[in-house]
Amino acid sequence: MKRVLIITYYWPPAGGPGVQRWLKFVTYFKEYGIEPIVYVPENPHYPLVDEAMLAEVPKNITILKTPIKEPYKLAQLFSKKKTKQMSSGVIPSNKQSSLDKLMLYVRGNYFIPDARVGWVKPSVRYLNDYLSKGSAASENKIDAVITTGPPHSLHFIGLQLQELLGIKWIADFRDPWTTIHYHKSLQLTRASEKKHKQLEYKVLNTADLITVTSPTTKKEFEQITEKPIEVVTNGYEENEAIYPILDKKFSLAHIGSLLSERNPTVLWEVLSSIASENSAFKDDLEITLAGTVSEDVIDSIHSYDLGDTLNNLGYLPHEEALQLQYNAQLLLLIEIDSTETRAIIPGKLFEYMIAHRPIVALGPMASDIEMILNETNSGIFFTYDKKNALKEHIEACYKSFKGNCLEIDSKGIEKYSRRALTKKMAALIEAI
């Protein structure tokens, strides 16, 4: 059985999608001949906390922890709200105050590649001692180290352990690095932008294997490195205990963060237009939002006279969010209308698919989301300029809802189960 050290920042009780990927790999690794050792910060600053996630951590694995100095804790002295938003990825785009700009400038230029870079040196020191020194060194021997980002600073722990110990290193990218949609919002100087590019290049050309979550990210990275790159998407967990209790309302549910740049005004316009033409539609309509939602989104919904239909639930524990997905009439998947987001495949897409409710997705042209929806027949993808087609589709869905026949006949989603994806990741580790 191969032993691998997994270095991750997000771990229970962290909430949100960032924790799910490696928590589930770790849960199933032993079934496929991999013994995981997990290394996480002892005192992290998680913007979202879900204590229920602690129950999902396997009992029979080794978890190593060391303290981390979190600059976000210092930033809270200036503004707790803005600090929480920034660490959650909520970066104001249109209404940046002087404090917003200052915090972004400091974050972007003084903490490269990210605010957790100060954890790299103490982690390398601790892990080097753990793996190579003392009487327990042979017992702690590993066959490979895996780093997962963001935060991408964690990749430099893997890089330095590779140099010091000569072990194989896999760099896992849950999101792109310099092409991520918010990268341009960080108030970067030319020197800082250049340094980001240099660090990205170094990681991509030093790791023994690179894993990514989307085909587009693979294509982008192939322009930078000749190292092997494998696509291992996120996935869904089979939930035998969850049964759908379909909403009585014509509910359109979005689960997860809905930030200002992701505000789908074309959708609100379409819903408002249908409601103005059909009073019964407005009576039946319910817009359900669960997760971090920006004030811009809320204001936009009200501006289209849809405030009475809004059910804004805030962040929900994971199990409650899953139940919400099973109950919804339609599931909304919203991505920013930008070429920089073509590579983003939100983890909730796969959880949506296992709920077997129709998905309505909005995003940029050539998005990887569209490919998966078409492949699995799980929903319909629209670009932002297809307003008429979007309206026709929602009207058709509403007609099916009124006829009690709003369903989806998805297919081939099994390869996106967490177990199937763990088997694929385990095979890559074995082959390295």
C-alpha positions in Angstrom: 0.0 0.0 0.0 1.4 3.4 -1.0 1.6 6.1 1.6 0.9 9.7 0.5 1.1 13.0 2.4 -1.7 15.3 1.4 -1.2 19.0 2.2 -4.4 21.0 2.2 -5.6 24.2 3.8 -9.3 23.5 3.7 -10.4 20.7 6.0 -13.3 20.2 8.4 -14.8 22.2 10.1 -14.3 24.4 7.0 -17.5 24.8 5.0 -17.9 25.3 1.3 -16.8 23.4 -1.7 -13.0 23.7 -1.2 -13.0 21.0 1.6 -15.0 18.4 -0.3 -12.5 17.2 -2.9 -9.7 15.9 -0.7 -11.9 14.9 2.2 -13.7 12.4 -0.1 -10.4 11.2 -1.7 -9.1 10.5 1.8 -12.3 8.8 2.7 -12.0 6.2 0.0 -8.3 5.9 -0.7 -7.7 2.8 1.4 -10.2 0.9 -0.8 -7.8 1.5 -3.7 -4.5 0.7 -1.9 -3.5 4.2 -0.8 -2.8 5.1 2.8 -3.3 8.9 3.3 -1.6 11.2 5.8 -3.2 14.6 6.0 -1.4 17.8 6.9 -3.5 20.9 7.7 -3.2 24.1 9.7 -4.0 24.0 13.4 -5.7 27.3 13.7 -7.0 28.4 10.3 -9.2 31.3 9.4 -12.1 29.7 7.6 -14.6 32.2 6.2 -17.3 29.4 6.3 -17.5 26.9 9.1 -19.7 23.8 9.1 -19.1 21.8 12.3 -21.2 18.9 10.9 -18.4 18.2 8.5 -16.2 17.0 11.3 -18.3 13.8 11.5 -17.2 13.0 7.9 -13.5 12.8 8.7 -12.4 9.1 8.6 -11.4 7.9 12.1 -8.5 5.7 10.9 -6.2 8.2 9.3 -3.2 10.2 10.6 -3.8 14.0 10.6 -0.8 16.3 11.3 -1.3 19.9 12.3 0.9 23.0 12.9 -0.1 26.6 13.7 -0.5 29.1 10.9 -0.2 32.9 11.2 -3.2 34.3 9.4 -3.0 37.9 8.1 -6.7 37.9 7.7 -7.0 37.9 11.5 -5.0 41.1 11.6 -7.1 42.6 8.8 -10.2 42.1 10.9 -9.1 45.0 13.0 -9.9 47.2 10.1 -13.1 45.6 9.0 -14.5 42.1 10.0 -17.1 42.2 7.2 -14.7 43.1 4.4 -12.1 40.6 5.6 -14.7 37.8 5.7 -15.8 38.7 2.2 -12.3 38.9 0.8 -11.3 35.5 2.3 -14.5 34.1 0.8 -13.6 35.4 -2.6 -16.1 38.2 -2.5 -14.1 41.0 -4.3 -16.1 44.2 -4.9 -15.8 45.2 -8.6 -17.8 48.3 -9.1 -18.1 50.0 -5.7 -14.6 49.7 -4.2 -14.0 52.0 -1.3 -10.6 53.3 -0.4 -10.4 50.6 2.3 -11.3 47.9 -0.3 -8.5 49.1 -2.6 -6.0 49.2 0.2 -6.8 45.7 1.4 -6.7 44.3 -2.2 -3.4 46.1 -2.8 -1.8 44.6 0.3 -3.3 41.2 -0.3 -2.1 41.2 -4.0 1.4 42.7 -3.6 2.6 41.8 -0.1 1.3 38.2 0.0 2.4 36.4 -3.1 1.0 34.1 -4.2 -1.6 34.4 -1.4 -2.2 35.2 2.2 -1.2 31.8 3.5 2.4 32.0 2.1 3.7 32.5 5.7 2.8 28.9 6.4 5.3 27.5 3.9 8.6 27.7 5.8 7.4 26.4 9.2 5.5 23.6 7.3 8.6 22.5 5.3 10.6 22.5 8.5 8.1 20.5 10.5 7.4 18.0 7.7 11.1 17.5 6.8 11.7 16.6 10.5 8.7 14.3 10.6 9.7 12.5 7.4 13.4 12.3 7.7 14.7 12.7 11.3 14.4 10.8 14.5 13.7 7.2 15.4 10.3 7.3 13.7 11.6 8.4 10.3 11.3 5.0 8.8 7.8 4.6 10.1 6.8 7.9 8.6 8.2 7.2 5.2 5.9 8.2 2.3 5.9 7.5 -1.4 4.5 10.8 -2.6 3.4 14.2 -1.5 0.3 15.9 -2.8 -0.4 19.6 -2.5 -3.8 21.1 -3.4 -4.5 24.8 -4.2 -5.9 27.3 -3.8 -4.2 28.6 -1.7 -1.5 28.0 -4.3 1.3 28.8 -1.8 0.9 25.3 -0.5 2.5 24.0 -3.7 5.8 25.4 -2.5 5.7 23.1 0.5 5.5 20.2 -1.9 8.3 21.7 -4.1 10.7 22.1 -1.2 10.0 18.6 0.2 10.6 17.2 -3.3 14.0 19.0 -3.3 15.0 18.0 0.2 13.8 14.4 0.3 13.7 13.4 -3.4 10.1 12.2 -3.2 7.5 12.4 -5.9 5.2 15.4 -5.9 1.7 15.9 -7.4 0.4 19.4 -7.6 -3.4 19.5 -7.7 -5.2 22.6 -9.0 -8.8 22.9 -7.9 -8.8 26.3 -9.7 -6.5 28.0 -12.2 -3.8 30.4 -10.9 -3.0 33.5 -12.9 -6.0 33.1 -15.1 -8.6 32.9 -12.3 -11.3 35.5 -12.8 -10.5 37.6 -9.7 -6.7 37.8 -10.4 -7.0 41.1 -12.2 -8.9 42.6 -9.2 -5.9 42.3 -6.8 -4.4 45.7 -7.7 -1.2 44.0 -8.8 1.9 46.0 -9.8 3.8 44.8 -12.8 6.5 43.3 -10.6 3.9 41.4 -8.6 2.2 40.1 -11.8 5.5 39.0 -13.1 6.3 37.2 -9.8 3.0 35.3 -9.9 3.8 34.2 -13.5 7.3 33.1 -12.4 6.0 31.1 -9.4 3.3 29.5 -11.5 5.8 28.5 -14.1 8.1 27.0 -11.5 5.4 24.9 -9.9 4.1 23.6 -13.3 7.6 22.7 -14.5 8.8 21.1 -11.2 6.0 18.9 -10.1 6.1 15.2 -11.3 2.4 15.2 -12.1 -0.2 18.0 -12.3 -3.9 17.3 -11.8 -6.6 19.8 -12.7 -10.4 19.8 -12.5 -11.3 20.9 -16.0 -10.2 20.3 -19.6 -9.7 24.1 -20.2 -7.3 24.4 -17.3 -5.3 21.5 -18.8 -5.1 23.2 -22.1 -3.9 26.5 -20.5 -1.3 24.7 -18.5 0.0 22.8 -21.5 1.1 26.1 -22.9 3.4 26.5 -19.9 4.7 23.0 -19.2 5.4 19.7 -20.8 4.9 17.9 -17.5 2.1 15.3 -17.5 -1.4 16.8 -16.7 -4.5 14.8 -15.9 -8.1 15.9 -15.5 -9.7 14.6 -12.3 -12.9 16.6 -11.9 -14.8 17.2 -8.7 -17.8 14.9 -8.1 -20.8 13.9 -6.1 -21.3 11.7 -3.1 -24.0 9.1 -3.2 -26.7 10.0 -0.6 -29.0 7.1 -0.1 -30.7 8.8 2.9 -31.9 11.8 1.0 -35.3 11.6 -0.6 -36.8 14.4 -2.6 -39.8 16.3 -1.3 -40.5 18.5 -4.3 -41.3 22.1 -3.6 -44.9 23.2 -4.1 -43.7 26.4 -5.6 -41.9 26.7 -9.0 -38.6 27.0 -7.2 -35.4 28.0 -8.9 -32.6 27.3 -6.4 -29.0 28.4 -6.4 -26.7 26.8 -3.8 -23.3 28.3 -3.2 -21.7 31.8 -3.5 -23.4 34.3 -5.8 -21.0 37.2 -5.9 -21.4 40.6 -7.6 -19.6 39.6 -10.8 -21.8 36.5 -11.1 -25.0 38.5 -10.8 -27.2 37.0 -13.6 -29.3 40.1 -14.5 -30.4 38.5 -17.7 -32.1 35.8 -15.7 -33.9 38.3 -13.4 -35.0 40.2 -16.5 -36.4 37.0 -18.1 -38.2 36.0 -14.9 -39.6 39.5 -14.5 -40.8 39.5 -18.1 -42.6 36.2 -17.7 -44.1 37.4 -14.5 -45.5 40.6 -16.1 -47.1 38.5 -18.8 -48.5 35.8 -16.5 -49.6 36.7 -12.9 -49.9 33.0 -12.1 -46.2 32.5 -12.8 -45.3 35.2 -10.3 -47.5 33.6 -7.7 -45.9 30.3 -8.2 -42.3 31.5 -8.5 -39.7 31.2 -5.8 -36.1 32.2 -6.1 -34.2 30.3 -3.5 -30.6 31.3 -2.7 -28.4 29.4 -0.2 -24.9 30.6 0.4 -22.9 33.8 0.4 -24.9 36.3 -1.7 -23.7 39.8 -2.5 -25.9 42.9 -1.9 -25.7 43.7 -5.6 -27.6 40.4 -6.4 -30.3 41.1 -3.8 -30.7 44.7 -5.1 -30.9 43.5 -8.6 -33.7 41.0 -7.8 -35.7 43.7 -6.1 -35.1 46.1 -9.0 -36.8 43.6 -11.3 -39.8 43.5 -8.9 -39.0 40.0 -7.8 -38.4 40.7 -4.2 -41.6 39.0 -3.1 -40.4 35.7 -4.7 -37.0 35.8 -3.0 -36.1 33.2 -0.3 -32.6 34.1 0.8 -31.4 31.4 3.2 -27.8 32.4 3.8 -25.1 29.7 4.4 -26.6 26.3 5.2 -24.9 23.2 6.6 -24.0 20.8 3.8 -26.7 18.2 4.5 -29.4 20.9 4.4 -28.0 22.3 1.2 -28.2 18.8 -0.4 -31.8 18.4 0.6 -32.6 21.7 -0.9 -31.2 20.6 -4.2 -33.3 17.4 -4.2 -36.4 19.5 -3.5 -36.0 22.2 -6.1 -38.0 22.3 -9.3 -35.0 23.8 -11.2 -31.4 24.2 -10.1 -29.5 27.3 -11.2 -25.8 27.1 -12.1 -24.4 30.6 -12.6 -20.9 31.4 -13.9 -19.3 34.8 -14.7 -19.6 35.8 -18.4 -15.9 35.9 -19.1 -13.4 33.9 -21.1 -11.5 33.5 -17.8 -14.2 31.4 -16.3 -14.5 28.8 -19.1 -12.3 26.5 -17.0 -14.4 26.8 -13.9 -16.6 23.7 -13.2 -18.3 24.4 -9.9 -18.3 21.4 -7.5 -22.0 21.9 -7.1 -22.6 20.9 -10.7 -22.0 17.3 -9.7 -24.1 17.5 -6.6 -26.8 19.0 -8.7 -26.6 16.0 -11.1 -27.1 13.4 -8.5 -30.2 15.2 -7.3 -31.8 14.5 -10.7 -33.4 17.9 -11.0 -33.2 19.9 -14.2 -30.3 22.3 -14.3 -30.4 25.7 -16.0 -26.9 27.0 -16.4 -25.6 30.4 -17.5 -21.9 31.0 -18.4 -19.4 32.0 -21.1 -19.1 30.6 -24.6 -17.0 27.4 -24.8 -17.5 26.7 -21.0 -16.6 23.2 -19.8 -19.9 23.2 -17.9 -21.8 22.9 -21.2 -19.8 19.9 -22.3 -20.7 18.0 -19.1 -24.4 19.0 -19.2 -24.6 17.8 -22.8 -22.7 14.6 -22.1 -25.0 13.7 -19.2 -28.3 15.2 -20.3 -28.5 16.9 -17.0 -29.7 20.3 -18.1 -29.4 23.2 -20.6 -26.6 25.7 -20.9 -27.1 29.3 -22.0 -24.7 32.0 -22.8 -25.7 35.5 -21.6 -26.7 36.7 -25.0 -29.4 34.0 -25.4 -32.1 35.8 -23.5 -35.0 34.7 -25.8 -33.9 31.0 -25.7 -33.6 31.2 -21.9 -37.1 32.7 -21.6 -38.6 30.0 -23.9 -36.9 27.3 -21.8 -38.1 28.6 -18.5 -41.6 29.0 -19.8 -41.5 25.3 -21.0 -40.3 24.2 -17.6 -43.1 26.1 -15.9 -45.6 24.4 -18.2 -44.2 21.0 -17.3 -44.3 22.1 -13.6 -48.0 22.9 -13.9 -48.5 19.5 -15.5 -46.6 17.7 -12.7 -44.1 16.4 -15.2 -41.0 18.5 -14.8 -38.3 15.9 -14.8 -34.8 15.1 -16.2 -33.5 11.9 -17.7 -29.8 12.1 -17.0 -27.3 9.5 -18.0 -23.7 8.4 -17.5 -23.2 10.4 -14.4 -21.7 7.4 -12.5 -18.1 8.3 -13.6 -18.4 11.5 -11.5 -19.1 9.7 -8.2 -16.5 10.3 -5.5 -15.6 6.6 -5.5 -15.0 6.5 -9.2 -12.9 9.6 -9.1 -10.9 8.3 -6.1 -10.1 5.1 -8.1 -8.8 7.3 -10.9 -6.7 9.4 -8.6 -5.3 6.3 -6.8 -4.3 4.9 -10.2 -2.3 8.1 -11.0 -0.6 7.8 -7.6 0.3 4.2 -8.2 1.8 5.0 -11.6 3.9 8.0 -10.6 
